[in-house]
Amino acid sequence: MAWRRIVHSFVVLAAGLGPVVAGEPGALSAGSQTRLVPGANPLRNIALTQLSATRERPLFSASRRPPPAVVAREPVVVAPPPRKREIAPPSLSLVGTIIGEEGGVGIFVDQTSKAPFRLWLGEDHDGWRLQRIDRREVTMEKEAVRAVLTLPQPGGASGEVRLLPVSARGVPVAEQH
């Protein structure tokens, strides 16, 4: 009988099936002595009766389902703020300036109607307010934009209109330092 145990142990080791168990071949008991072989399955020595969690929660039952899949929410698209509408330059041509002690007057021609008119300092036309009058130019302002209108050069067709963005301090952006 001893040689049977030795042969059985040899077969088990040669097949790599697990540990060698002292006692009857194939029989496991709570009091049996076990010796683990390196690389063998350590759970082979545990009796199924000791694995109560396996009976209570079987792997393939309806109650053991994976957690529900996380559904990715669609990204929230934030609309860009509306663009500031582009402010068109005044449709005016400067034809003259008068500077006096009580202020000044700008003489203009409306390009759409070709009608001449005058504006005193502080008056407005189509939302453009006359802010400053110099000898050869006037400055008009509308919202956050300043327009500098210049008198035409002698022999020239019309004067120049330059638009300058204005900062929160009321200073043209080009002049800030």
Secondary structure, 3 states (H helix, E strand, C coil): CHHHHHHHHHHHHHHCCCCEECCCCCCCCCCCCEECCCCCCHHHHCCHHHCHHHHHCCCCCCCCCCCCCCCCCCCCCCCCCCCCCCCCCCCEEEEEEEEECCEEEEEEEECCCCCEEEEECCCEECCEEEEEECCCEEEEEECCEEEEEECCCCCCCCCCEEEEEECCCCCEHHHCC
